[in-house]
Amino acid sequence: MWQKLDFKRSESWRIILFSLVALHLLPIWIFPFFPTQDGVSHVYNAHVLREYWNPAYDFQTFYDINWNLFPNWLSHFILAALMLFMPPLLAEKLFLSIYVILFPLAISYFLRSLHPDQKPTIPLWISFFFIYNYLFLMGFYNYAVSIPLFFLMIGYWWRHKGGLHLRQIITLNLLFVVTYFAHLVPYVFAIGAIGLLSLLTLFRTPKQLLVSLASLLPPSLLLLIYLPTSDLLSGGQFKIGFGRVGDLFSNFLNLKVLVALDDRQATIAKAVTAIVVLYLVYSLWQQVVQGSP
């Protein structure tokens, strides 16, 4: 009887999950095109790549392709590949649909990596608020896609941290390469997060700790190869400014990433912040007071 109830409960959350994903796909497919600020630039750049050697366009007269291994290539390559089979606007819709589907699935994978025996919790449902975030609606497609890739990497490492063998290390590094070609910021955060978590969770097993840290050497090397040629370090004297730290911290606390079209959306962002804070307090209370895992 209890197994039957668990099965029904499991089926219900899957139905809710798929329904929410379908709902978030509607804005992409019910309109002729998806309006963003920079999205059309990604589509155009992908079109140039797709037709670069086509004499009818004569793109070689005006453009040179930079084949250096730098980030922000991912969306252009995927869109160009999709354009082999479909028109540019349809390719963009399919690419954006992949992002919308990947986002909650990556969060679900991450959460189930932390708690394999638990059903999806509040953070999974909260994650739907973040799919149509400010950066995505601005058309920063590579950055948007790199966020679910970040959670996939952390979740994958957490599942295998106690027994990283060659296969797992190769898979993890392939995820790093894909994320690198999406956006540098989540890539760097993933290296730092896995490095810190390795020190915090594997310090009692030196061999596993060394293996985990060694698995970060290839992505760290790729980063070191890129940085000297990047705009960050190649444009003269490097300066770090702290003038905007207060504003950035305020935007983080108020989840301004959810405010994209109208200031009235700030009400929703603050409500989401309140839910997150309440959930964190409740989780800490469970662990500290009740001693729950």
Phi, psi and omega in degrees: 000314180294324177297322179295318179295318178297321179297315179297319180295318179297318179294323182296317182290330176293320178297316178297317181299310181294326178293319178294321177298314179299320178298321181282346175277339184303313181301335180282325190257341184272353178246157181300322177212162182262115187280120172221173179281307186259354184302320181296331177293320177296318179296317180295315179299320178295323178296321177297316177298318182296321186250019187299322182263012178272114182298339180295332181264333180057036180295332183295339178289330188250339186231147167241135179276127177271107185269012177297152183276076179244160182294177178072021176269336195302308184297323181293318180292317180295316179297318179297320178294318179295328181290350173293337187240349186207163178296160184304314183294324177290322177298319178297317179300318181292319178298316179294326177294321177299318178297313182299319180289320184293327187301300181292328179295322179293320178296318179297317178298316179298313181294320180287339173290323179286319183226082186300331186267357183261148174286164179308137185250185184308318180305327178297315181290326177295328184300335180295334176297334189266355182297308179268065182275173183302315183295322178294315180290339173285347179092017177277072190298318182296317179296317181301315182291330182292338181294306176297329177297324177301312181292327176297316181296312181296318179297318180294316179298318183297322180295328189245010187299329182278351182208060179284111175252183186303317182298315181293322180295319179296315179299315179299318181289329174295320175298322177297317181297316179299317180293322178302316181283354173272293180204145187286326187297305177298331177298312179294318179298324180293317177300313180295319182294314181292322177298314181293316179296327177298315180295323184281329187252342186243012184295338179280346179237085186306322181296313179295325177297315180296320179296317180296315179292324178295328179294343179271355182296313179301311178296327177293321178295318178299321178295316181294328177290323184284318191304317181299335180262359184280164176297335183296318186247345184266356185263029180105206183292132182273128181234140176248123180250140182247012185296331185259008184300318180299314179295318181296320179294321177296317178297324178294313181295325182268004180052051179296346177297341178270354181261103186243323189246328187208143180298338178296340176293343178300331178297316178295318181299317179292325177295319178296318177302315180299318179297316180299315181297315179299319180295318179297317179298317179296320179296317178296321179297319178297318184285318185278312185278311184272340181075024180285153180285000000 
